[in-house]
Amino acid sequence: MSKLLHAILAVVLIFAVQDSLLAQPANDECENAIAVGFGSHDFSSIDATSGGPAFPQNCPSDDSSSDSLYNDIWYLYTADFTGLVQFSTCSMADFDTNLGVYGPNAPCPPTDDDLIDCSEDAAGCTGFSSSVSFAVVSGETYLLRIGGWGGSSPGEEGTGTFTLSEFVPPLGPPNDDCDTAIDLVLDANDSTYVEFESLYASDGPPEHLEPLLCFEADESNVYNDVWYRWTATFTGGLEWSNCGTTNFDSRMAVYDSNVCPPDANSLVGCSDDGVDENAINCPGYTSRALFNVEEGKTYLFRLGGFNNGDAGDGSFYVRRIPLIVPPANDPCASPEEAYIITEQEADDFEVFFEGNTSFASGQPEYPNPVCRNDGEFWDVWYRFNSGVNTEISLRFNKVTLKAAVIV
């Protein structure tokens, strides 16, 4: 009886393994990539395994990308012309897709260095689907990889259709390049309102490799950017804002320059995730920059996205504000001196230290604290000597909404 039971279990296990193998797509492994040409192709990644190189985190995406591509399947394309090809699941898949293109003539499995381009969430595509265009040379072979997004295993899988076609780049906005920047004209109230579109805009220089308030480490560019130019008609402060009036995650930069492209060091103002006049985060990760201008100088305004998938349309305004004078204790190098008082003095409000962060700047060389690790914030600094005390109490009378204190 025992031998018979073992035999039955062995047969069941064999059939289970065979069923599992049969359930996997035929092109589950790179070595079994299916050859395809231009046209529409139905696919399924259900029950596919996860293999191949890690997926880059900087692929075009509406949000942060995972470095994994789950449940991937493979295709092989041999170019019969030299030009651009579009590989797309845009609005044609029932799961969150990731796409990778490797080559030319990459081995199986390909390496990170073989990656030509990739896409996580493509602009204008529903259901977090993807689209990528890449250059090809006639006669060369390219590996196409489809998989699912996932913060962790098992990741997403599903079915859909992908297309492979020649890609003809659409025309970008007329002010896609710095050289074709549109002139801004302020009205009698020293303000202007502008509607804009950044779809199909390219990524122009400069890159900002040094950490700044709105260009943190590994965030060096303004993607899909459009440009404006203005020669200051007064000396004072200026506000540039698309806070809540743009349909994508925006980033803006302003340069004291009349040369294209401007030098990165000519940056005088910028914003990634801005805040409004009440220190409330701008909806949709939109932006608001405050900076000073000098009459007669020319400034270049650059508006684009946080990453390569961020483009769209919206509006912004530019308006005059009072001259921006940062607080004396804005930089860490010049903190205001404070000192320890008695508990009774604190209870009676006999001694207190007032603070004001209006027009202060951030300190990008210091990492964001764990209690406020996103968005932009403006800080001022204080310094005190603890003396003989081993424990102290800090009391704060917060006037401005969402003010925060970090020690």
N, C-alpha and C positions, 0 to 999 in steps of 0.2 A: 504493500500500500504506500509506503514511504517513497519507494523508487518511482511508482506511478505518479505520485503527487509532484515529485521533482521534475519528472518528464513533462507533465502538464504545464507547470510553471515555466519551464524552459521554453516550451512552444509559445506560451502566451507572451513571454518577454521578447522572443524573436519577432513575433508578429507585431508587437507594440513598437519595437525599434524600426521594423520595416515600414509601418504606417507613418511613423514620425518622419522617416526619410522621404517617403513619398509625398508628405504634406509640404515639404519645403519647396520653394520655387526652383525651377531648373537652373536659373541664373543666380542662385544664392551666393555662390563663390565667384570671385573675380576670374578664376581660370575658366569658368563656364559662361562668361559674358555672351549675351545674345547680340549678334550683329544687326544693326538697324540703319536705316537711311532716313531721308526727309519724309515727314508725314506724321500722322497721329498713331500712337501705340498704347494699347491698354496694358495695364500692369497690376500686379498684386505683390505686396510684400508680406502678406499674412504668413506667419510661421517661418519667415526667414530668420537666419541667425545674424548676429552682429559681428562683423569683422572689418578688416581694413584699417587704415591709419586714423588717428584722431581727427575730429572735425575742428577746423579753426574757429576760435571764438569771435573773430572779427568779420565773419561773413555778413552780408547785408541782412539786417534783421530789424523788426519793429521793437525788439526788446533785447535783453542780454541773451547770448547764445550759449548753449552747452557745448563742451568740447567733444561730445560723442554723437555719432550718427548710428541709430539703432535699426536693426532688422533690414539691412541693406541688400539691394539687388544690383546687378551689373549689366551694362550694355556696352557695345563696341561700335564706334562710328569711324569710318574711313572717309576722309574728305575727298571729294572729286572736284574741288575748286579752292581757290585761295580767297579768304575774306572773313566774314563774321557769321557765326552760327548761334542761334538761340535755342536753348534747352529749357523747357518750361513745363511745370505742372500748375500754372497759374489758374486758380479757381476750378481745377479739374481733378481734385483729389479729396477723399473723405477723411483725411487725417493731416496733421501738421508735418509737412515734408521738409527734408533737407536735400540739397543737390550738390554734388561735387563733380568736377571735370579734371581728368588727369591726362598728362601726355606732354608732348607728342611721343607716341611709341613707348609708353610707360610699361614697366614690367608688372606682373601680378605676384603679390599685391603691390600696388604703387607705394611710394614713400611720400613723406610730407613735402619733399622738394619737387615731386612730380605734379603737385596740385597747381592747376592753371587758374581756376576760379571756383567760387561756390556761392550758394544762396541759401538763406534760412527762411526769412519772411520777405517776400518781394513787395515793393510798393504797388498798391492798387490791386493786389490779389486777395481774394477772400479765403477764409479758412486756414490762414497761416501757410498758404502754399508758396511756391518758389519759382523763380525764373532767373536764368543766368545767360549771358552772352559771352562768347569767347572767340578769339582769333584762331583760324585754322590755315594750314598749308596743304595744298593738293597732294594726295598720295600718303599723307601721314595719318596715323591711327590714334584715336582718343578714347579713353575709358570714361563712361558715364555712370554715375553712382546715384541711386535713389534710396533714401532711408527716412527714418522718422526722428523727430525731435524728442528729447527726453532729458529731464534733469537728472534722472538716474534710471537704471535698468528696471523694467524691460523696454521702456520707450514706446513710441507710437508705431503703429503699422496699419495698413489698410489697402484700399484699391483706388485706382484712378486711371487717368490718361495723361501721357506726356506727349509733347510735340517737339519735333526737331525741324528747324527751318532756317533759311538764310535770314540774317538779321540786318536790317537797314536802320541805322540809328535815326530816331526822330530828331527834328530840329529842336534845340534847346531854346530857352527864353532869349530875347534879344540882348539882355544884359547878363548873359551867362559868363562872360569874361570881364575881367577888370578893365580891359581896354575899351569895352563897350558899355561902361557904367552909365546908368541913367542919371541925369542931373536932377537934384532935388531943389525945389523952389519953395521957400517958406513964405507964408502970407503976411498980412499986416500985423498979425498977432504972433509972429515968429513961430509958426507951427505949420505942419502939413500932414495930410492923410493919404496913404498910398495903398492900393491893392496890388498884389503880386502873385506870381506863380513860379515855382522852382522845379516842376516836373521836367525830367530829361536834362536838367542842368548838369554840367560836369563838375569835377572837383578841381578847383584852382588852387595854386599856391597863394600865400605861403603856409607852411606847416609850423606849428608851435611846439617845439621839442622840449622846451623848458616848462616845468609846471607853473601854471597860473591859476587864478581863481576859477576861470571857466575853461581851462585846458589842463586837466589833471593828467597824471601819468598815463601813457597809452591812449590819450585822447587829444591828438595833436592837430586835428584838421576840422574844417567846416565843410561838410559834404553837400554836394548838389547846390552849390552856392550861386547867388545872384548878387549883382553889385550896383551901388549907387554912389554918386559923387556930390559933394556940397562944399562951396566956398563960404566960410563963416562971414555973416554980415554983422556980427557983434562979438564981444568978448563976454563969456559967462558960462553957465552950465547948460547942458543939453540932455534931454531924455529921449531915448529911442526905445520903443516898446511894441511888441506884438503879443503882450500878455493876454492870453485867453482868446486871441483872434486869429489863430493859425491852427490848421488841422494836422500838424505833425510836430514831433519833438525837435525844436529849433535850437540853433546856436547863432549868435551874432558877434561880430568883431568890427571895430572901428580903428582906422589907421590915420595918423597924421602924416599923410603922404599924397603927392600928386604923381607918383611914379608907379607904373604897373609892371610886374606885381609889386606890391609894397613889401618893404623889409619887415620881418616879423617883429623886430625891435621897435618899430614905429607904432605898435599897438597902444592906443590910449583908452580904450574902453571895450568891454566884452560882457557877454552873459550867456550862460547855458540854461540852467533851470532858474528863472528869475523869480522875484517876489514883487508884489504890488506895494502901493504906498503904505499899506497897513501890515506889511511883513507877512502877508499870506502868499503861499506858493502859487505861482501862475498856473492856471489849469493846463493840462496836457503837456507839461514840461516846456512851456513856451518861455519867452525871454524878455528882459527889460534891462537896459544898460544906461548908466548915468556917467557923464564925463564932462570935462571942461573943454571949451573951444576958444580959439583966439581969432579975432577979426582979421580977415584977409587970408587966413590959412585954408588950404584945401584938405578935406577929409574924405576917405574912402570908406563906405559902409558895405559890409559883407554879411549877407543873410543866407543861412543854409540849415543843414540838419546835423543832429548829434552823431549819426552814423550813416553808412552808405545807403541804407534803406529809407532814410527820412527825407521825404520831399512831398510837396503838395501846394496848397495855395492858402491865401489869407490876406490880412491887411496889417499895417503898422502905422504908427504916428511918430512924428518927430516934433518936439516942442522945447521952447526955451524954459529954463528953470534958473533959480538963483545960482550964482557962482558956488561951486562945490568947494568947501573948506573942510578937510578931514579933521577930526578931533586930534588934539596934541598927542594923545596916547593911542593913536591908531596902530602904529607899528610896535611889535614886541620890544624893539630896542629902546623905546622911550616910554616905559610904563609910568602911570601916575602912582605916586607913593601913597600907601595907605598904612594904617597902624592898628594895633589891637586895642579895643576899648573894653570897659567893664560891662558886665551883663546889665547893670542898672542903667548905664549910659545908653545902652542899646534899647532897653525898655522905654526909656524916657525920650528917645530920639534926640538926645543932646548932641550926639556926634553921628554924622552919616556922610557917606561918600556918594556923590551924584555921578551918573554916567550917561553918556549920549553916544549912540552909534550912528547917528545920521551922517551919511557920506563917508563912513569909515570903509575900509577895504578889508578883504580877507587876507589870510596868511597862508599861501599855498605850500610853503615849505614845511608846514606842520600838518600832519594827517588829520582828517576829519575825526572828531571824537565819536566814541561809540554811541553817545546819547543824541548825536545829530550827524549822522553819517551820509546824508544825501542833501542835495540842493546847494544853494549858495548862501553864505551868511557873512555878515559884516561884524568885525570884532574890535574891541578896545581892550587895553591891557592895564593891569594893576599889579603892584608889587608890595609885599609886606614882610616884616621879619617876625617870626613866631616867638622870638625871645626864649624864655624859659618854659613856655607852654608846650605840653605834649599833646594837647587836644584843644581844638577851638570850634566855635559854632559860627557858621556863616548865615546871615539873614539877608533876604533880598526883598525889596518892595518893588515889584515889577509893574511898570506903567504901560509899556508897549506890549500888545498882544504877541504871544509866541517868543518873547525874549527868553534867552537862556544864559546860564552862567556855567563856565567850565573852569575847573581848578586843576 
